[in-house]
Structures are given as structure tokens and as C-alpha cells.
Amino acid sequence: MRTHFLSFAVVALMVTTSCFARTVYLIGDATSSAWTLEEALVMDSVAENIYEWEGYLYDGELKFLLQHDWVPSYGPQENGDTLKAGLHDLALRETYDDPDNKFLVNAGRYFLGLDFSGENVVLTVERIYPEALYIIGPAVGGWSWDDNAQEMMNEGNGIYIWTGTLSEGELKFFEEKDFSSTAYGASEAGQALIEEGKYDLEKLGEEDKKFIASAAEVTLFVDLNQMKLTLSHETALPEAVEAEGTVLIYDLSGARRTYMEKGQVYILKNGTQITKIFIQ
């Protein structure tokens, strides 16, 4: 998608010209610099009028600056629009009297591309998800990558699944088998992972907030779109489902189901075998 974006931008430069910004900044509490003007994140200039940035954004607001000042700036056409994958025409704020529109961001890793070459300033948004996600900690045997790390099944679009037996103890999630890589943990240190249901998931920084699991056979669903961890215990299924072959049925949010509907995607677990299917 990034290649197509850049190719389109280069072609556009051949047929149209416009005044371009020498420096473009990201600012807002969705960024690591929050609202501090002097620390606003700089986008990379990859071609005339073309700027790119890739990194992690937090829950919060976001807009774009052309200098270390609040005007001029660019934001969505409507204040509070969600930053979603795709193309967005941006609105220019030229004076302090103009509406101060900002995007609302759901936490996650993003690729952002800005194209100033046309009549409208266009923002390209792409969500980026890690290729792998690993569980590690005493709840899965210890802190050894070689002996204890459990790789979750990547179902695409930021959803990861793992089924197995947890011991009582700590656990967290990493994008690589490396303690310096991006890690995810609980919203508060020592969050008990006992009851079935959804738990808030956070990208870890200086504060090392781990989940505390209880001993149980479970299925864990991580959804990096919603930043949620879902815990499902393995329990007996209703007779109607057992008749189909003792297959455990889950939807993509991790909730147990007793039947499947047309047009939906489900995760089936039969013993240690896990399969994703689409019901036509």
C-alpha cells in the first residue's frame, strides 16, 4: 500500500504543483510528545510535498502542524473524526478563529502519509500489526525465550489466539522474542486473569504491568484493534454442539458460541487443532 501511495504521489507531481511545507509535525496527546510544541514529532520528507511517518499512537487526539505554532494546522473535515485506514481529505486551519479539528485515535501502530501535491491535502492511513505475538512469564513456565515463550496464532487484522494450560503466575506479551521489543500488559499492575471475559490491554512503557494468571486450561484472544485481552475457560459444551463433534466454537472477539450464523467468521477448536472458518 505504501508503494502505491508513493507512486500515486509522484505521478501527481507531474501534473500539478503547489506550495509545499518544508517541515510537517504530528501533535496531540495521541503522540509520545503530547501537546508540547517544541517536541512535536517530525514526519519524514520522502519527495517534494510527500511526507511519511510510522510509529505507535495512543488513545487521544491528533492533528498536523507546519511549524512550531498552532496555526496553520491540518485536521479532519469534521472535528472528532476517527483516524481510520484509508484516505482522508484534510481541512486547513489558517487562523485562530477557524475550527480546530482533530482526529480521535485508537491506540495502535500506524503508517501515515501526507500528500500536499494536489488541490486537497490528502492523508493516507494504514494500521500496522506485528507478524507475531508471544506469551511469556511464569504462567507459561518462566522467562526463557527458548524454553517458555508461547507463540500465538496470527489470525490477521491484529487478532491473535492461543490455547493451552496456564500456571499460576505472571505473564505479558511481546512482538518479538526479545525483552527490548514492544510489550503489552495489563492496564494496572497485578491484574488478576481469572474470570472469563475481556481485560484492558496496554502497550508497556516504563511501568512493567503484568497480568497474574490462575492455573487453568484457557484460550486467550488478543485484539490489538480494541486493545483487549479475552479469556475463555474450556468448559463442557451444550449437547447441541457436542453432537457436532465436541468442537469448541468462538467468535473473533473470543466469546463462546453454541451455533454459527451465515456470513460470519468463527474459530473452531478440536482438541489441540484450531481452525478459522467462514460460514457461507
N, C-alpha and C positions, 0 to 999 in steps of 0.2 A: 504494500500500500504506500509506503514511503517513497519508493522508486517512482510509482505512478504520480504521486503528488509533485515530486521534483520535476519530472518530465513535463507535466502539465504547466508548471510554473515557468519553465524555460521557454516553452512554446509561446506562452502568453507574453513573455518579454519581447518577442519578435514582432508582435502586432500592436502592443500598447506600451506607453511609457507613463510614469507618474513620479511625483516626488517621493523619495523613499526615506525611511527613518534610518539613521546611522546606528542607533542602538535601540533595542526593544527589551523591556523588562517585564517580568511577571511579578505581581504583588498581590498580597491578600493573606488572610490567616490560613488559607489552604496551602501556602508555601512555607518552607522552613524559616523564612525571614519575616513572616507575618506582615505587618503594615509599616515596617521600618524602611523609609525611602532609600537611605544610604546603603542598605543591604539587599535591595530588590534583586531577584535572580535575573541574570542576563541570558537572553536567547542567542544561539549561535547564528551568525550570518553565513549562509551556505551559498548564496548567489545574490545578485542585486535584487533587492526588495523581497528576498526569501529568507525566513528565519525559522529555526527549529530548536526544540528543547525536549529532553526526555528525562523523566525522573518521577519521584514519588510525591503525590499531593495528598493533603489531609482533608478531612471534612471541614468545609468552610467556604469562604468567598474568594473570587479570583477576578482580576482584570489585567490589562496590559498598559504600560506606560512607555512614552517615547523619550523621557528624560527624568531626572530626579526631581520631579514635581508632579502634582496631582492632575494637572492638565498640560497638554492634551492627553487623553487616555482612550482606550477602546474596551468595550464590553459587549454583552449580548444585546440584541434588539429589544428585549424585554428584561427588566431587572428581575433577578431570581431564576432565570432560565438555568436548567441543569446542564452541566458540561457532559455531553453525550458523544459517543463515537459518531463521526460523520463530518459534514461541512456546515459551518455557521458563518453567515454574513454578520460582520461586527458593526456596532454603532459607535460613532466618534463623539466624544465629549470634548468640545473646544473651549468652553468657559465654565466657570464655577456655577453658572446659572443653569447649565444643561443637566439633564438627568444623569445621575452617577450609577449606571447599570453595571451589575456584577454577576458573574456566573456562580451558581451553587455547585460545589464539588463533592462527590462521594469519594472517600479515601481510596487510593489505589495508585498504580504506576501508569503513567501516560506518556504518549508521544504527542507533541503539539507542533503544528506547522502554521506559520503566518505568511500570507501572500499579499503584498502591497502593490502588485503589478497591475491589477485591473481597476475597474471603476469602483468596485467594492473591495474592502479588506476582508479576506476570507481566512477563517481559522479551520484547519483540519485537525480532528481529534481521533486518536487511536488508543484504546485500552491495551495495556501490555501485561501479560500474566507469565509467571515463571514456568519453565518447562517441567519442573519437578518440585515436589514439596515433601519434606522428610519430617517424621516424628522422632524425637529423641528425648531421653531422660530416664530416670529410674522406673517410671511407669512402663517403659518398654525394655527394661533391663539395665540401663546405665547410660553413660555419656560417651561411649566409644562409637565413633562413626563406623568402624569396621564390624563391630560385633552387635551393635544395638539399633542403629538407625533403621527406621521403617519407612520405605518409600510409599507414598500414597498414589493411588491410581488417578492419573490426569484425565478428567472427562471433558476438558475443553472449557473455554469461556470462564476460567477462574474457579472451576469446581474440582475438588479433589476428594477421593474416597479411600478409606482404609477399614478393613475388618480384621479383628484379632483380639487377643487377650491382653488386657492391661493389668499391671500390678499396682498396688498402692504406692503412690509417689508422684514426683513432679514430671511434667512434660511441657514441651513447646515445639514450635515448627520452624524449619529453616528451608530456604530456597535452594541451598547447596549443602553438600557435606563439608561444611566449613563454618566454624563458630564466628567468623568475621562477616559471613554473608547475612542477607536480610532475614530477620527472625520475626515471628509472630507469637504472641502470647495472650494472656488474659487482660481484661480491662482493669482489674485490680489484682495485686499480688496475692497468691494463695487461693485463687478462685477454685472452689470445690467442684470437680467434674464428676457428679454422682447421678443426678436425676436426668431422665430423658428430657430433651428439649434443646433450645437454642441458647448459645452463650455469645456475648460480645467478644470479638477478636480484635487485637490491636497490633500494629507494627511496633516492635520494641525499639526503644532508644536507650538512654542511659539507665532507665529503671527496668530491671530484669523481672518482669511479672510473669510467673509460670502458673499453669493450671496444676491442681492437685487431684489426681485421679484416684478412684477407688478400684479395688480388684474386681474385674468383671470382663465378660466377653462382650464386645461392643462393635458397632460400626460408627466411624467418625466421618462426618461430611464437613469439609471446609469450603466456604463460599467467599472468595475474595472480592466478588462484586458487592455483596452486602456486609462484608467483614463479619461473618458469623461462623461459629462452630456449632454443628448439630451433633448431639449424642443420641444414638439409638441402642437400647439393650436388645439382645437376641432373646425373644420370648416365644412361646408357642403361638402359632397362627390359628385363626379360626378354622373350623372344619372345611369351609368352602374353599379356602386357599390350600390347605393341606392336600385336598383331593387333586390339586393340580400338580403335585409332586414335591411337596414340602419346600417350596421356593419362597424366600422372603422377598417382598416387594416394597420398594421405596420410591418416592418421587425425587426430583432433583434437589429439593430443599432438605432431604433427609428424613422426611416424615414417612412412617409406615403406612402402607395401603393394603386393603384387603381385596381390591379389584382394580382393573385397569380400564381407562377410557380411551376412545379413539382420538387420534391427534395429539397424544401426549407421550413424553419420553419417560421411561422408568428404569430403575436399577434393580436387577434380579440377582439374588444371592442363593446359590445352591451349594451348601457345604462351604468349601473354600473358593468356589468358582463364582466370579462376579461378571455380569453381562449387562450392557446397556442396550435397550431396545426401544424402537418407535412403533407405537400401535397405530396401524393404518385403518 
